[in-house]
């Protein structure tokens, strides 16, 4: 991406990925950091536009950390041993985190991305998938003219991937993460449920910003042809794939192969039917990918 085209987008993030969670957003961020002309913030999921940045107040996440893992991430992200970019980010982030809960200061938010200093930068925050129309409307000034994309994933598979993550972190405590009861709890959870339904996510975002403003890439394509799909993502956000560092193959996923919850048959059957309307809507809206999702989960019980 040329400096002129970056400058044309003005201050702040140059692109947005709005998730949803468990749809390869970490994979996207990891591989973008391997591009010489990209800088991403040290908080991987900034999530500022959700109005919850106060959770970082007095947090170690707003301080330089010197353990080997954070040092390695910083060198890859900055393509340098210098801590200058991170220090600039943390200084602004601490100011914003000190503001009252729910505050969204768009000028301050733009300043979070100033350390990019001529490099392509963006906000990859899965929590944005659950923003309501009011918050999207409030964020519109920083979204204007920027590429925005989401990753479309089979909603049933995305649901079980999220459940396995909660199992690993014991999010709901010591419960049976494969049970029907826990599946129903997650499905109806008022905080998490807005991310379950991609059709509603698109309706909210495009209802405010306009039809076609959110570009869809597909999780199945990432799984089946990662390099080609990642090339398409880089081109969409205005990057140069040729600037990619060659250390890691595009198909590498550091979260692959992690522990998964053992799901009871009754839970699988209930979730499949709970998502039936979304599967049918996806088959009508998302072409061959949506039809594949519906076929994957069979006929109604």
Secondary structure, DSSP 4 states (H G I P E B T S, - for coil): --HHHHHHT-SS-SEEE---TTSSHHHHHHHHTTBTTB---SSS---GGGT-GGGGTT-GGGS---SHHHHHHHHHHHTSS--HHHHHHHHHHHHHHTSPTT---HHHHHHHTGGGTTSB-EEE-GGGGG--HHHHHHHHHHHTTSEEEEEE--HHHHHHHHHHHHHHHTTT-SS-TTSHHHHHHHHH-TTTGGGT-HHHHHHHHHHHH-TT-EEEEEHHHHHH-HHHHHHHHHHHHT--GGGB-TTS-TT--TTTT---PPPPHHHHHHHHHHTHHHHHHHHHHSHHHHHHHHHHT-S--
